[in-house]
Amino acid sequence: MKNGALGGKISGAGGGGYMMFYVKNCFVHHLVNVLNEFGGRTERVHFYDKGVITWKTQD
């Protein structure tokens, strides 16, 4: 939280898992850099107020 996150959630079990953080736009790059320093992999997600959106990719 000291690196800009307003909240977070840890999910998963065993050898894998996922950490998700809610961050104001002005702190995103800083938090990504901090996580990368610890060997983390970051992904950007988007929330929509219209419900769930899905899509398929070609394998």
CHARMM internal coordinates of N, CA and C (Angstrom, degrees):
IC EDIT
DIST 1 N 1 CA 1.4406
DIST 1 CA 1 C 1.5273
ANGL 1 N 1 CA 1 C 111.20
DIST 1 C 2 N 1.3206
ANGL 1 CA 1 C 2 N 117.24
DIHE 1 N 1 CA 1 C 2 N -26.26
DIST 2 N 2 CA 1.4648
ANGL 1 C 2 N 2 CA 118.58
DIHE 1 CA 1 C 2 N 2 CA -179.50
DIST 2 CA 2 C 1.5250
ANGL 2 N 2 CA 2 C 112.52
DIHE 1 C 2 N 2 CA 2 C -71.62
DIST 2 C 3 N 1.3358
ANGL 2 CA 2 C 3 N 117.41
DIHE 2 N 2 CA 2 C 3 N -8.76
DIST 3 N 3 CA 1.4636
ANGL 2 C 3 N 3 CA 121.04
DIHE 2 CA 2 C 3 N 3 CA 179.27
DIST 3 CA 3 C 1.5195
ANGL 3 N 3 CA 3 C 112.80
DIHE 2 C 3 N 3 CA 3 C -102.74
DIST 3 C 4 N 1.3287
ANGL 3 CA 3 C 4 N 117.52
DIHE 3 N 3 CA 3 C 4 N 18.27
DIST 4 N 4 CA 1.4532
ANGL 3 C 4 N 4 CA 120.63
DIHE 3 CA 3 C 4 N 4 CA 171.97
DIST 4 CA 4 C 1.5104
ANGL 4 N 4 CA 4 C 116.83
DIHE 3 C 4 N 4 CA 4 C 111.85
DIST 4 C 5 N 1.3265
ANGL 4 CA 4 C 5 N 118.79
DIHE 4 N 4 CA 4 C 5 N -8.77
DIST 5 N 5 CA 1.4619
ANGL 4 C 5 N 5 CA 120.29
DIHE 4 CA 4 C 5 N 5 CA -179.14
DIST 5 CA 5 C 1.5248
ANGL 5 N 5 CA 5 C 110.33
DIHE 4 C 5 N 5 CA 5 C -74.97
DIST 5 C 6 N 1.3239
ANGL 5 CA 5 C 6 N 115.95
DIHE 5 N 5 CA 5 C 6 N 138.82
DIST 6 N 6 CA 1.4627
ANGL 5 C 6 N 6 CA 121.26
DIHE 5 CA 5 C 6 N 6 CA 175.26
DIST 6 CA 6 C 1.5260
ANGL 6 N 6 CA 6 C 111.21
DIHE 5 C 6 N 6 CA 6 C -90.23
DIST 6 C 7 N 1.3259
ANGL 6 CA 6 C 7 N 116.19
DIHE 6 N 6 CA 6 C 7 N -21.05
DIST 7 N 7 CA 1.4541
ANGL 6 C 7 N 7 CA 121.63
DIHE 6 CA 6 C 7 N 7 CA 179.37
DIST 7 CA 7 C 1.5092
ANGL 7 N 7 CA 7 C 109.86
DIHE 6 C 7 N 7 CA 7 C -170.37
DIST 7 C 8 N 1.3164
ANGL 7 CA 7 C 8 N 117.01
DIHE 7 N 7 CA 7 C 8 N 169.16
DIST 8 N 8 CA 1.4499
ANGL 7 C 8 N 8 CA 120.28
DIHE 7 CA 7 C 8 N 8 CA -179.39
DIST 8 CA 8 C 1.5107
ANGL 8 N 8 CA 8 C 111.84
DIHE 7 C 8 N 8 CA 8 C -157.61
DIST 8 C 9 N 1.3218
ANGL 8 CA 8 C 9 N 115.66
DIHE 8 N 8 CA 8 C 9 N 165.56
DIST 9 N 9 CA 1.4614
ANGL 8 C 9 N 9 CA 122.86
DIHE 8 CA 8 C 9 N 9 CA -179.92
DIST 9 CA 9 C 1.5158
ANGL 9 N 9 CA 9 C 107.92
DIHE 8 C 9 N 9 CA 9 C -146.02
DIST 9 C 10 N 1.3269
ANGL 9 CA 9 C 10 N 116.16
DIHE 9 N 9 CA 9 C 10 N 132.84
DIST 10 N 10 CA 1.4614
ANGL 9 C 10 N 10 CA 121.96
DIHE 9 CA 9 C 10 N 10 CA 175.06
DIST 10 CA 10 C 1.5193
ANGL 10 N 10 CA 10 C 107.14
DIHE 9 C 10 N 10 CA 10 C -109.37
DIST 10 C 11 N 1.3275
ANGL 10 CA 10 C 11 N 116.99
DIHE 10 N 10 CA 10 C 11 N 130.19
DIST 11 N 11 CA 1.4635
ANGL 10 C 11 N 11 CA 120.69
DIHE 10 CA 10 C 11 N 11 CA 178.31
DIST 11 CA 11 C 1.5179
ANGL 11 N 11 CA 11 C 109.31
DIHE 10 C 11 N 11 CA 11 C -134.36
DIST 11 C 12 N 1.3166
ANGL 11 CA 11 C 12 N 116.11
DIHE 11 N 11 CA 11 C 12 N 163.88
DIST 12 N 12 CA 1.4523
ANGL 11 C 12 N 12 CA 121.12
DIHE 11 CA 11 C 12 N 12 CA -179.96
DIST 12 CA 12 C 1.5156
ANGL 12 N 12 CA 12 C 110.71
DIHE 11 C 12 N 12 CA 12 C 106.56
DIST 12 C 13 N 1.3208
ANGL 12 CA 12 C 13 N 115.15
DIHE 12 N 12 CA 12 C 13 N 176.31
DIST 13 N 13 CA 1.4590
ANGL 12 C 13 N 13 CA 120.61
DIHE 12 CA 12 C 13 N 13 CA -178.87
DIST 13 CA 13 C 1.5144
ANGL 13 N 13 CA 13 C 109.27
DIHE 12 C 13 N 13 CA 13 C -154.69
DIST 13 C 14 N 1.3049
ANGL 13 CA 13 C 14 N 115.96
DIHE 13 N 13 CA 13 C 14 N 164.16
DIST 14 N 14 CA 1.4541
ANGL 13 C 14 N 14 CA 120.49
DIHE 13 CA 13 C 14 N 14 CA 176.90
DIST 14 CA 14 C 1.5109
ANGL 14 N 14 CA 14 C 112.19
DIHE 13 C 14 N 14 CA 14 C 68.51
DIST 14 C 15 N 1.3217
ANGL 14 CA 14 C 15 N 116.43
DIHE 14 N 14 CA 14 C 15 N -134.80
DIST 15 N 15 CA 1.4573
ANGL 14 C 15 N 15 CA 121.59
DIHE 14 CA 14 C 15 N 15 CA -175.95
DIST 15 CA 15 C 1.5098
ANGL 15 N 15 CA 15 C 114.85
DIHE 14 C 15 N 15 CA 15 C -81.96
DIST 15 C 16 N 1.3166
ANGL 15 CA 15 C 16 N 117.71
DIHE 15 N 15 CA 15 C 16 N -6.50
DIST 16 N 16 CA 1.4621
ANGL 15 C 16 N 16 CA 119.99
DIHE 15 CA 15 C 16 N 16 CA -178.95
DIST 16 CA 16 C 1.5084
ANGL 16 N 16 CA 16 C 110.87
DIHE 15 C 16 N 16 CA 16 C -124.95
DIST 16 C 17 N 1.2779
ANGL 16 CA 16 C 17 N 115.24
DIHE 16 N 16 CA 16 C 17 N 174.14
DIST 17 N 17 CA 1.4516
ANGL 16 C 17 N 17 CA 118.86
DIHE 16 CA 16 C 17 N 17 CA 178.94
DIST 17 CA 17 C 1.5084
ANGL 17 N 17 CA 17 C 110.81
DIHE 16 C 17 N 17 CA 17 C 170.25
DIST 17 C 18 N 1.3024
ANGL 17 CA 17 C 18 N 114.09
DIHE 17 N 17 CA 17 C 18 N -177.21
DIST 18 N 18 CA 1.4546
ANGL 17 C 18 N 18 CA 119.90
DIHE 17 CA 17 C 18 N 18 CA -175.29
DIST 18 CA 18 C 1.5136
ANGL 18 N 18 CA 18 C 108.40
DIHE 17 C 18 N 18 CA 18 C -148.73
DIST 18 C 19 N 1.3135
ANGL 18 CA 18 C 19 N 117.17
DIHE 18 N 18 CA 18 C 19 N 137.29
DIST 19 N 19 CA 1.4564
ANGL 18 C 19 N 19 CA 121.99
DIHE 18 CA 18 C 19 N 19 CA 172.67
DIST 19 CA 19 C 1.5182
ANGL 19 N 19 CA 19 C 107.48
DIHE 18 C 19 N 19 CA 19 C -116.12
DIST 19 C 20 N 1.3128
ANGL 19 CA 19 C 20 N 116.39
DIHE 19 N 19 CA 19 C 20 N 130.32
DIST 20 N 20 CA 1.4545
ANGL 19 C 20 N 20 CA 120.66
DIHE 19 CA 19 C 20 N 20 CA 179.25
DIST 20 CA 20 C 1.5254
ANGL 20 N 20 CA 20 C 107.66
DIHE 19 C 20 N 20 CA 20 C -122.33
DIST 20 C 21 N 1.3283
ANGL 20 CA 20 C 21 N 115.84
DIHE 20 N 20 CA 20 C 21 N 134.35
DIST 21 N 21 CA 1.4558
ANGL 20 C 21 N 21 CA 121.30
DIHE 20 CA 20 C 21 N 21 CA -178.76
DIST 21 CA 21 C 1.5176
ANGL 21 N 21 CA 21 C 110.26
DIHE 20 C 21 N 21 CA 21 C -122.17
DIST 21 C 22 N 1.3170
ANGL 21 CA 21 C 22 N 116.23
DIHE 21 N 21 CA 21 C 22 N 142.47
DIST 22 N 22 CA 1.4597
ANGL 21 C 22 N 22 CA 122.49
DIHE 21 CA 21 C 22 N 22 CA 172.59
DIST 22 CA 22 C 1.5187
ANGL 22 N 22 CA 22 C 106.40
DIHE 21 C 22 N 22 CA 22 C -98.09
DIST 22 C 23 N 1.3423
ANGL 22 CA 22 C 23 N 116.11
DIHE 22 N 22 CA 22 C 23 N 119.24
DIST 23 N 23 CA 1.4603
ANGL 22 C 23 N 23 CA 121.54
DIHE 22 CA 22 C 23 N 23 CA -171.50
DIST 23 CA 23 C 1.5262
ANGL 23 N 23 CA 23 C 109.58
DIHE 22 C 23 N 23 CA 23 C -135.25
DIST 23 C 24 N 1.3215
ANGL 23 CA 23 C 24 N 116.52
DIHE 23 N 23 CA 23 C 24 N 136.71
DIST 24 N 24 CA 1.4628
ANGL 23 C 24 N 24 CA 119.69
DIHE 23 CA 23 C 24 N 24 CA 172.40
DIST 24 CA 24 C 1.5215
ANGL 24 N 24 CA 24 C 108.81
DIHE 23 C 24 N 24 CA 24 C -64.62
DIST 24 C 25 N 1.3314
ANGL 24 CA 24 C 25 N 116.53
DIHE 24 N 24 CA 24 C 25 N 148.32
DIST 25 N 25 CA 1.4680
ANGL 24 C 25 N 25 CA 121.22
DIHE 24 CA 24 C 25 N 25 CA -177.47
DIST 25 CA 25 C 1.5195
ANGL 25 N 25 CA 25 C 112.88
DIHE 24 C 25 N 25 CA 25 C -52.62
DIST 25 C 26 N 1.3125
ANGL 25 CA 25 C 26 N 118.04
DIHE 25 N 25 CA 25 C 26 N -36.09
DIST 26 N 26 CA 1.4690
ANGL 25 C 26 N 26 CA 120.38
DIHE 25 CA 25 C 26 N 26 CA -175.77
DIST 26 CA 26 C 1.5285
ANGL 26 N 26 CA 26 C 112.50
DIHE 25 C 26 N 26 CA 26 C -69.50
DIST 26 C 27 N 1.3408
ANGL 26 CA 26 C 27 N 119.31
DIHE 26 N 26 CA 26 C 27 N -14.08
DIST 27 N 27 CA 1.4638
ANGL 26 C 27 N 27 CA 122.19
DIHE 26 CA 26 C 27 N 27 CA -179.61
DIST 27 CA 27 C 1.5256
ANGL 27 N 27 CA 27 C 113.64
DIHE 26 C 27 N 27 CA 27 C -109.03
DIST 27 C 28 N 1.3272
ANGL 27 CA 27 C 28 N 118.21
DIHE 27 N 27 CA 27 C 28 N -2.27
DIST 28 N 28 CA 1.4669
ANGL 27 C 28 N 28 CA 121.07
DIHE 27 CA 27 C 28 N 28 CA -174.45
DIST 28 CA 28 C 1.5208
ANGL 28 N 28 CA 28 C 111.61
DIHE 27 C 28 N 28 CA 28 C -58.11
DIST 28 C 29 N 1.3187
ANGL 28 CA 28 C 29 N 118.07
DIHE 28 N 28 CA 28 C 29 N -52.26
DIST 29 N 29 CA 1.4712
ANGL 28 C 29 N 29 CA 120.44
DIHE 28 CA 28 C 29 N 29 CA -175.74
DIST 29 CA 29 C 1.5230
ANGL 29 N 29 CA 29 C 111.25
DIHE 28 C 29 N 29 CA 29 C -62.95
DIST 29 C 30 N 1.3149
ANGL 29 CA 29 C 30 N 117.33
DIHE 29 N 29 CA 29 C 30 N -38.46
DIST 30 N 30 CA 1.4644
ANGL 29 C 30 N 30 CA 119.97
DIHE 29 CA 29 C 30 N 30 CA 178.74
DIST 30 CA 30 C 1.5249
ANGL 30 N 30 CA 30 C 110.72
DIHE 29 C 30 N 30 CA 30 C -63.69
DIST 30 C 31 N 1.3286
ANGL 30 CA 30 C 31 N 117.51
DIHE 30 N 30 CA 30 C 31 N -47.58
DIST 31 N 31 CA 1.4588
ANGL 30 C 31 N 31 CA 120.60
DIHE 30 CA 30 C 31 N 31 CA -179.07
DIST 31 CA 31 C 1.5252
ANGL 31 N 31 CA 31 C 111.23
DIHE 30 C 31 N 31 CA 31 C -64.51
DIST 31 C 32 N 1.3151
ANGL 31 CA 31 C 32 N 118.00
DIHE 31 N 31 CA 31 C 32 N -40.09
DIST 32 N 32 CA 1.4700
ANGL 31 C 32 N 32 CA 121.16
DIHE 31 CA 31 C 32 N 32 CA 177.01
DIST 32 CA 32 C 1.5233
ANGL 32 N 32 CA 32 C 110.02
DIHE 31 C 32 N 32 CA 32 C -59.72
DIST 32 C 33 N 1.3144
ANGL 32 CA 32 C 33 N 117.90
DIHE 32 N 32 CA 32 C 33 N -44.50
DIST 33 N 33 CA 1.4669
ANGL 32 C 33 N 33 CA 121.02
DIHE 32 CA 32 C 33 N 33 CA 178.98
DIST 33 CA 33 C 1.5203
ANGL 33 N 33 CA 33 C 111.57
DIHE 32 C 33 N 33 CA 33 C -62.18
DIST 33 C 34 N 1.3237
ANGL 33 CA 33 C 34 N 117.60
DIHE 33 N 33 CA 33 C 34 N -42.47
DIST 34 N 34 CA 1.4654
ANGL 33 C 34 N 34 CA 121.05
DIHE 33 CA 33 C 34 N 34 CA 178.96
DIST 34 CA 34 C 1.5225
ANGL 34 N 34 CA 34 C 110.41
DIHE 33 C 34 N 34 CA 34 C -63.12
DIST 34 C 35 N 1.3276
ANGL 34 CA 34 C 35 N 117.82
DIHE 34 N 34 CA 34 C 35 N -45.71
DIST 35 N 35 CA 1.4626
ANGL 34 C 35 N 35 CA 120.63
DIHE 34 CA 34 C 35 N 35 CA 179.33
DIST 35 CA 35 C 1.5228
ANGL 35 N 35 CA 35 C 111.41
DIHE 34 C 35 N 35 CA 35 C -63.48
DIST 35 C 36 N 1.3266
ANGL 35 CA 35 C 36 N 117.78
DIHE 35 N 35 CA 35 C 36 N -39.61
DIST 36 N 36 CA 1.4623
ANGL 35 C 36 N 36 CA 120.87
DIHE 35 CA 35 C 36 N 36 CA 178.32
DIST 36 CA 36 C 1.5208
ANGL 36 N 36 CA 36 C 111.78
DIHE 35 C 36 N 36 CA 36 C -64.01
DIST 36 C 37 N 1.3290
ANGL 36 CA 36 C 37 N 117.65
DIHE 36 N 36 CA 36 C 37 N -34.04
DIST 37 N 37 CA 1.4678
ANGL 36 C 37 N 37 CA 120.98
DIHE 36 CA 36 C 37 N 37 CA 177.22
DIST 37 CA 37 C 1.5254
ANGL 37 N 37 CA 37 C 111.35
DIHE 36 C 37 N 37 CA 37 C -61.48
DIST 37 C 38 N 1.3200
ANGL 37 CA 37 C 38 N 117.43
DIHE 37 N 37 CA 37 C 38 N -28.11
DIST 38 N 38 CA 1.4582
ANGL 37 C 38 N 38 CA 122.24
DIHE 37 CA 37 C 38 N 38 CA 179.16
DIST 38 CA 38 C 1.5252
ANGL 38 N 38 CA 38 C 112.26
DIHE 37 C 38 N 38 CA 38 C -94.31
DIST 38 C 39 N 1.3321
ANGL 38 CA 38 C 39 N 117.39
DIHE 38 N 38 CA 38 C 39 N 10.58
DIST 39 N 39 CA 1.4603
ANGL 38 C 39 N 39 CA 121.25
DIHE 38 CA 38 C 39 N 39 CA 178.14
DIST 39 CA 39 C 1.5167
ANGL 39 N 39 CA 39 C 114.26
DIHE 38 C 39 N 39 CA 39 C 82.58
DIST 39 C 40 N 1.3144
ANGL 39 CA 39 C 40 N 117.11
DIHE 39 N 39 CA 39 C 40 N 14.54
DIST 40 N 40 CA 1.4617
ANGL 39 C 40 N 40 CA 120.48
DIHE 39 CA 39 C 40 N 40 CA 179.06
DIST 40 CA 40 C 1.5197
ANGL 40 N 40 CA 40 C 111.93
DIHE 39 C 40 N 40 CA 40 C -78.32
DIST 40 C 41 N 1.3136
ANGL 40 CA 40 C 41 N 115.26
DIHE 40 N 40 CA 40 C 41 N 156.72
DIST 41 N 41 CA 1.4644
ANGL 40 C 41 N 41 CA 121.12
DIHE 40 CA 40 C 41 N 41 CA 174.66
DIST 41 CA 41 C 1.5170
ANGL 41 N 41 CA 41 C 106.87
DIHE 40 C 41 N 41 CA 41 C -111.49
DIST 41 C 42 N 1.2925
ANGL 41 CA 41 C 42 N 116.84
DIHE 41 N 41 CA 41 C 42 N 129.61
DIST 42 N 42 CA 1.4604
ANGL 41 C 42 N 42 CA 119.85
DIHE 41 CA 41 C 42 N 42 CA -176.45
DIST 42 CA 42 C 1.5210
ANGL 42 N 42 CA 42 C 111.08
DIHE 41 C 42 N 42 CA 42 C -108.39
DIST 42 C 43 N 1.3202
ANGL 42 CA 42 C 43 N 115.04
DIHE 42 N 42 CA 42 C 43 N 147.45
DIST 43 N 43 CA 1.4575
ANGL 42 C 43 N 43 CA 122.96
DIHE 42 CA 42 C 43 N 43 CA 175.69
DIST 43 CA 43 C 1.5161
ANGL 43 N 43 CA 43 C 107.75
DIHE 42 C 43 N 43 CA 43 C -136.32
DIST 43 C 44 N 1.3007
ANGL 43 CA 43 C 44 N 116.71
DIHE 43 N 43 CA 43 C 44 N 145.79
DIST 44 N 44 CA 1.4627
ANGL 43 C 44 N 44 CA 120.82
DIHE 43 CA 43 C 44 N 44 CA 179.32
DIST 44 CA 44 C 1.5267
ANGL 44 N 44 CA 44 C 108.72
DIHE 43 C 44 N 44 CA 44 C -97.50
DIST 44 C 45 N 1.3085
ANGL 44 CA 44 C 45 N 116.79
DIHE 44 N 44 CA 44 C 45 N 135.16
DIST 45 N 45 CA 1.4649
ANGL 44 C 45 N 45 CA 121.80
DIHE 44 CA 44 C 45 N 45 CA 176.92
DIST 45 CA 45 C 1.5182
ANGL 45 N 45 CA 45 C 108.66
DIHE 44 C 45 N 45 CA 45 C -121.13
DIST 45 C 46 N 1.3105
ANGL 45 CA 45 C 46 N 115.40
DIHE 45 N 45 CA 45 C 46 N 158.68
DIST 46 N 46 CA 1.4617
ANGL 45 C 46 N 46 CA 121.36
DIHE 45 CA 45 C 46 N 46 CA 179.91
DIST 46 CA 46 C 1.5201
ANGL 46 N 46 CA 46 C 108.94
DIHE 45 C 46 N 46 CA 46 C -128.84
DIST 46 C 47 N 1.3014
ANGL 46 CA 46 C 47 N 116.64
DIHE 46 N 46 CA 46 C 47 N 141.60
DIST 47 N 47 CA 1.4574
ANGL 46 C 47 N 47 CA 122.22
DIHE 46 CA 46 C 47 N 47 CA 176.79
DIST 47 CA 47 C 1.5206
ANGL 47 N 47 CA 47 C 109.00
DIHE 46 C 47 N 47 CA 47 C -109.61
DIST 47 C 48 N 1.3201
ANGL 47 CA 47 C 48 N 115.78
DIHE 47 N 47 CA 47 C 48 N 139.43
DIST 48 N 48 CA 1.4576
ANGL 47 C 48 N 48 CA 121.78
DIHE 47 CA 47 C 48 N 48 CA -179.05
DIST 48 CA 48 C 1.5204
ANGL 48 N 48 CA 48 C 109.32
DIHE 47 C 48 N 48 CA 48 C -121.64
DIST 48 C 49 N 1.3081
ANGL 48 CA 48 C 49 N 117.28
DIHE 48 N 48 CA 48 C 49 N 145.27
DIST 49 N 49 CA 1.4633
ANGL 48 C 49 N 49 CA 120.49
DIHE 48 CA 48 C 49 N 49 CA 178.45
DIST 49 CA 49 C 1.5271
ANGL 49 N 49 CA 49 C 112.42
DIHE 48 C 49 N 49 CA 49 C -90.43
DIST 49 C 50 N 1.3234
ANGL 49 CA 49 C 50 N 117.66
DIHE 49 N 49 CA 49 C 50 N 7.26
DIST 50 N 50 CA 1.4649
ANGL 49 C 50 N 50 CA 122.36
DIHE 49 CA 49 C 50 N 50 CA -178.94
DIST 50 CA 50 C 1.5235
ANGL 50 N 50 CA 50 C 112.30
DIHE 49 C 50 N 50 CA 50 C -99.35
DIST 50 C 51 N 1.3141
ANGL 50 CA 50 C 51 N 119.23
DIHE 50 N 50 CA 50 C 51 N 1.03
DIST 51 N 51 CA 1.4584
ANGL 50 C 51 N 51 CA 122.00
DIHE 50 CA 50 C 51 N 51 CA -177.92
DIST 51 CA 51 C 1.5201
ANGL 51 N 51 CA 51 C 111.04
DIHE 50 C 51 N 51 CA 51 C 107.68
DIST 51 C 52 N 1.3149
ANGL 51 CA 51 C 52 N 115.40
DIHE 51 N 51 CA 51 C 52 N -165.84
DIST 52 N 52 CA 1.4597
ANGL 51 C 52 N 52 CA 121.80
DIHE 51 CA 51 C 52 N 52 CA -176.01
DIST 52 CA 52 C 1.5205
ANGL 52 N 52 CA 52 C 110.58
DIHE 51 C 52 N 52 CA 52 C -79.11
DIST 52 C 53 N 1.3199
ANGL 52 CA 52 C 53 N 116.71
DIHE 52 N 52 CA 52 C 53 N 137.87
DIST 53 N 53 CA 1.4607
ANGL 52 C 53 N 53 CA 123.03
DIHE 52 CA 52 C 53 N 53 CA 175.44
DIST 53 CA 53 C 1.5235
ANGL 53 N 53 CA 53 C 106.99
DIHE 52 C 53 N 53 CA 53 C -120.52
DIST 53 C 54 N 1.3302
ANGL 53 CA 53 C 54 N 117.80
DIHE 53 N 53 CA 53 C 54 N 129.38
DIST 54 N 54 CA 1.4622
ANGL 53 C 54 N 54 CA 121.47
DIHE 53 CA 53 C 54 N 54 CA 178.86
DIST 54 CA 54 C 1.5166
ANGL 54 N 54 CA 54 C 110.08
DIHE 53 C 54 N 54 CA 54 C -124.97
DIST 54 C 55 N 1.3158
ANGL 54 CA 54 C 55 N 116.26
DIHE 54 N 54 CA 54 C 55 N 160.87
DIST 55 N 55 CA 1.4547
ANGL 54 C 55 N 55 CA 122.18
DIHE 54 CA 54 C 55 N 55 CA 175.63
DIST 55 CA 55 C 1.5125
ANGL 55 N 55 CA 55 C 108.31
DIHE 54 C 55 N 55 CA 55 C -156.75
DIST 55 C 56 N 1.3203
ANGL 55 CA 55 C 56 N 116.66
DIHE 55 N 55 CA 55 C 56 N 162.04
DIST 56 N 56 CA 1.4598
ANGL 55 C 56 N 56 CA 122.63
DIHE 55 CA 55 C 56 N 56 CA 178.99
DIST 56 CA 56 C 1.5172
ANGL 56 N 56 CA 56 C 109.10
DIHE 55 C 56 N 56 CA 56 C -115.14
DIST 56 C 57 N 1.3142
ANGL 56 CA 56 C 57 N 115.25
DIHE 56 N 56 CA 56 C 57 N 148.06
DIST 57 N 57 CA 1.4605
ANGL 56 C 57 N 57 CA 120.90
DIHE 56 CA 56 C 57 N 57 CA 174.61
DIST 57 CA 57 C 1.5210
ANGL 57 N 57 CA 57 C 108.61
DIHE 56 C 57 N 57 CA 57 C -114.89
DIST 57 C 58 N 1.3072
ANGL 57 CA 57 C 58 N 116.18
DIHE 57 N 57 CA 57 C 58 N 156.55
DIST 58 N 58 CA 1.4552
ANGL 57 C 58 N 58 CA 120.06
DIHE 57 CA 57 C 58 N 58 CA 177.30
DIST 58 CA 58 C 1.5187
ANGL 58 N 58 CA 58 C 108.58
DIHE 57 C 58 N 58 CA 58 C -81.89
DIST 58 C 59 N 1.3365
ANGL 58 CA 58 C 59 N 116.12
DIHE 58 N 58 CA 58 C 59 N 136.91
DIST 59 N 59 CA 1.4749
ANGL 58 C 59 N 59 CA 121.16
DIHE 58 CA 58 C 59 N 59 CA 179.38
DIST 59 CA 59 C 1.4978
ANGL 59 N 59 CA 59 C 111.95
DIHE 58 C 59 N 59 CA 59 C -78.41
END
COOR INIT
IC SEED 1 N 1 CA 1 C
IC BUILD
